[in-house]
Amino acid sequence: MTIKSWNKKPKLIKPTEAISNFSHNKCYAQKTINCSTKISREHYFSNNILKNLEVNNKVKIIGLPWQEKETFNLIPKSNLVSNILCTTHNTLLSPFDDEMGRFHRIIIKFDEDFNLDNPKNDLSVFCGEDLEKWMLKTACNFIASNQIYRGGVKSNYMLKDEYIDILFNDKPFPENWGMYFKIPENKPIQKFKSISFRSITGNNELQAVEFLINNFKFYLVLCQPANPSLFGKYRPRGMQFYEGDIKKTIEICWQDEKYNEGIFLERKGTARGEPKEWDDYLKK
């Protein structure tokens, strides 16, 4: 996929008001010295995504440290929050929530549209840097709210200054850090309306996060991996779903044009219920 007709540029995170010279001790972006005096309730996952998944104001969740292992719970959205960002920094990150919320919805929509009587080709364009920063923001949410566990036990990990500089000061991700997409070998991907977060830790730090976005496996890598290819395709230029002559294309724009390889996925049909591999996934 080497289409260059689209170039959706990243959102520039700039305060709309004068620098406050205040650091709120409950805000994980306090090092910017530009906090508001009011703390906000930040969802671990974006409310934009939780709205896609909620039924009667509750969301089906697994994997939080206080949940019984391998058990889903229906949890009110209001319980999936923590006081970890001031209102200024929460608002500044909202464009990333919007971009990933739309990405989550488009995957579902494209798959469902194949079942229409007269499906048509379709295209949706996203900014890769904004999707990547949503992943980092979500990792920071889990670190700051102590929602990362190891061996079933809640554990504390450092929220590095580098993460804040990437989110708020437009510092680039180090080489090989960032978003990867993993294609499973010799088995289909069963689209399933969902979101999940699984931490990968080592040397007392968060090294990567596995995100299942509608059961499509993405990684956010936060270290120099010994073998980057184990995490899949680094910064894919897009994803194309096709069935017969119908193509549904998600373009993912990157400002560095060297990221120009896309993912092509042939759609085989519609499956019902939870993916078969979830039993194994829940035991990780």
C-alpha positions in Angstrom: 0.0 0.0 0.0 1.9 3.0 -1.2 -0.9 5.5 -1.8 0.3 9.1 -1.2 -2.8 11.1 -2.0 -3.7 11.5 1.7 -1.6 13.0 4.4 -3.5 13.6 7.6 -1.2 15.5 9.8 -0.8 15.1 13.6 -2.7 17.3 16.0 -0.4 19.9 17.6 -0.8 19.9 21.4 -0.7 23.6 22.3 -2.2 25.2 25.4 -5.0 27.7 24.5 -4.2 29.8 27.5 -1.1 31.4 29.0 1.3 29.0 30.8 0.0 28.6 34.3 3.4 28.0 36.1 1.4 25.6 38.3 2.0 21.9 38.9 -0.9 19.8 40.3 0.4 17.0 42.4 -2.2 14.6 41.2 -1.7 15.3 37.5 0.8 13.0 35.8 1.8 15.7 33.4 2.8 18.1 36.2 6.4 18.3 34.9 5.1 20.7 32.2 4.4 23.3 34.9 1.2 24.2 33.1 -1.6 22.5 35.1 -5.0 23.9 36.0 -6.0 23.9 39.6 -8.8 21.4 39.0 -8.2 17.7 38.7 -10.4 15.7 36.3 -11.7 12.2 36.2 -9.9 10.4 33.4 -11.1 7.1 32.0 -8.5 4.3 31.8 -9.7 3.8 28.2 -11.2 6.8 26.4 -14.8 7.5 27.0 -15.0 7.7 23.2 -14.3 4.0 23.0 -16.2 2.9 26.0 -19.3 4.5 24.5 -18.9 2.1 21.5 -19.0 -0.8 23.9 -21.5 0.1 26.7 -24.8 -1.5 27.3 -27.1 0.1 29.8 -24.2 2.4 31.0 -22.0 -0.7 31.7 -19.0 -2.1 29.9 -17.7 -5.7 29.8 -14.2 -5.6 31.2 -11.5 -8.1 32.1 -7.9 -7.8 33.2 -7.9 -5.0 35.8 -5.8 -5.9 38.9 -8.8 -6.1 41.3 -10.8 -8.4 39.1 -10.8 -12.2 39.6 -8.5 -13.8 37.0 -10.0 -14.9 33.7 -13.3 -13.3 34.7 -15.4 -10.7 32.8 -17.4 -8.1 34.8 -20.0 -5.7 33.7 -18.7 -2.4 35.2 -20.3 1.1 35.1 -18.2 3.5 33.0 -18.1 5.8 36.0 -16.0 3.2 37.9 -13.4 3.1 35.1 -11.9 6.4 36.0 -9.1 7.9 38.2 -8.1 11.4 39.2 -4.8 11.5 37.3 -5.0 14.5 35.0 -5.8 18.1 35.5 -8.5 19.6 33.3 -6.0 21.4 31.1 -4.0 18.3 30.2 -7.1 16.1 29.9 -8.5 18.5 27.3 -5.2 18.7 25.4 -5.2 14.9 24.9 -8.8 14.8 23.7 -7.9 14.8 19.9 -6.2 11.5 20.4 -9.3 10.1 22.0 -11.4 11.3 19.1 -9.0 9.7 16.5 -8.9 6.3 18.2 -12.6 6.3 18.9 -13.3 6.8 15.2 -10.7 4.1 14.3 -12.5 1.7 16.6 -15.9 2.5 15.1 -14.6 2.3 11.5 -13.3 -1.2 11.9 -16.7 -2.3 13.1 -18.5 -0.4 10.4 -16.4 -1.7 7.5 -16.9 -5.3 8.6 -20.7 -4.9 9.0 -21.0 -3.1 5.7 -19.8 -6.2 3.8 -23.1 -7.8 4.8 -25.2 -5.2 3.0 -27.1 -6.2 -0.1 -25.0 -3.9 -2.2 -21.7 -3.2 -0.4 -19.4 -0.6 -1.8 -15.7 0.3 -1.7 -14.9 2.7 1.1 -12.0 4.7 2.5 -11.3 6.3 5.9 -8.1 8.3 6.7 -6.3 8.5 10.0 -3.2 10.0 11.5 -0.7 7.4 12.6 1.0 9.7 15.1 -2.3 10.5 16.8 -3.3 6.8 17.1 0.2 6.0 18.5 -0.1 8.8 21.0 -3.5 7.5 22.1 -1.8 4.2 22.9 0.9 6.0 24.9 -1.7 8.1 26.7 -3.6 5.0 27.7 -0.4 3.4 29.0 0.2 6.5 31.1 -3.3 6.3 32.4 -2.8 2.7 33.6 0.6 3.5 35.1 -0.6 6.6 36.9 -3.7 4.9 38.3 -1.7 1.8 39.4 -3.8 -0.5 37.1 -0.9 -2.6 35.8 -0.3 -6.0 37.3 2.4 -8.7 37.2 1.5 -12.2 38.1 -1.9 -11.2 39.2 -0.6 -8.6 41.6 -0.9 -4.8 41.2 2.5 -3.3 40.6 3.9 0.2 40.4 5.9 1.3 37.4 7.7 4.5 36.5 5.8 7.0 34.4 8.9 8.4 32.6 9.4 12.0 31.7 10.0 10.9 28.2 6.4 9.8 27.9 5.2 13.3 28.9 7.6 15.0 26.4 6.2 12.8 23.6 2.6 13.6 24.5 2.8 17.3 25.3 6.1 18.6 23.8 6.0 16.8 20.4 9.2 14.9 21.1 9.4 12.0 18.6 9.3 8.4 19.7 12.8 6.8 19.8 13.6 4.5 16.9 11.6 1.2 17.0 9.3 2.6 19.8 5.7 3.0 18.9 2.9 1.2 17.1 3.1 -2.3 15.6 0.4 -4.5 14.0 0.6 -8.2 14.4 -1.0 -10.6 11.9 -1.5 -14.1 13.4 0.1 -16.9 11.5 -2.1 -19.4 9.7 -5.3 -18.4 11.4 -8.1 -15.8 10.7 -8.8 -12.8 12.8 -12.4 -12.8 14.1 -13.6 -9.3 14.4 -15.1 -8.8 17.9 -16.4 -5.5 19.2 -14.0 -5.0 22.1 -10.9 -3.3 23.6 -8.2 -4.8 25.8 -4.9 -3.8 27.5 -2.2 -6.3 28.4 1.0 -5.1 29.9 4.4 -6.6 29.0 7.0 -5.8 31.7 10.6 -6.4 32.4 13.5 -4.8 34.3 10.9 -3.2 36.6 9.5 -1.1 33.7 6.7 -1.2 31.2 8.3 -2.4 28.0 5.2 -2.8 25.8 1.4 -3.0 25.8 -0.7 -5.3 23.7 -4.0 -3.8 22.6 -6.7 -5.9 21.1 -8.8 -3.3 19.1 -11.9 -5.2 18.0 -9.6 -8.3 18.2 -7.0 -6.9 15.9 -3.7 -7.1 17.7 -1.6 -3.9 18.0 1.4 -3.3 20.2 2.8 -0.1 21.7 6.5 -0.8 22.2 8.3 1.4 24.8 11.8 -0.1 24.7 14.5 -1.1 22.1 13.3 -4.6 21.3 15.9 -7.3 20.5 13.8 -8.5 17.6 11.2 -5.8 16.5 9.6 -8.1 14.0 8.2 -10.3 16.8 5.7 -7.4 17.4 4.6 -7.4 13.7 4.6 -4.6 11.2 6.0 -1.3 12.5 3.9 1.7 11.7 1.7 0.2 8.9 0.7 2.6 6.2 -2.8 1.2 6.2 -5.2 -1.7 6.4 -7.3 -3.0 3.5 -10.1 -5.4 4.0 -11.4 -7.1 0.8 -14.0 -9.6 -0.2 -14.4 -10.3 -3.9 -14.2 -7.0 -5.7 -15.2 -4.9 -2.7 -12.4 -3.1 -0.8 -12.6 -1.2 2.5 -9.4 0.8 3.1 -8.1 2.4 6.3 -5.2 4.7 5.4 -2.8 5.5 8.3 -0.7 8.5 7.5 2.8 9.0 8.8 4.8 12.1 8.4 7.9 10.0 7.6 7.3 8.5 4.1 9.5 5.5 4.8 6.5 3.9 6.6 4.7 2.9 3.4 3.8 -0.8 3.8 0.2 -1.7 4.3 -1.7 -4.7 5.6 -4.1 -6.6 3.3 -6.7 -8.8 4.9 -9.2 -11.0 2.9 -12.6 -11.2 4.6 -14.0 -14.7 4.8 -17.4 -14.1 6.3 -19.2 -13.3 9.6 -18.7 -15.1 12.8 -20.9 -14.9 15.9 -19.8 -15.0 19.6 -16.5 -14.5 21.3 -13.4 -15.5 19.4 -12.2 -19.1 20.0 -8.7 -18.0 21.0 -10.0 -15.9 23.9 -9.8 -18.8 26.3 -6.1 -18.9 25.8 -5.7 -15.2 25.8 -7.5 -14.8 29.2 -5.0 -17.2 30.8 -2.0 -15.0 30.0 
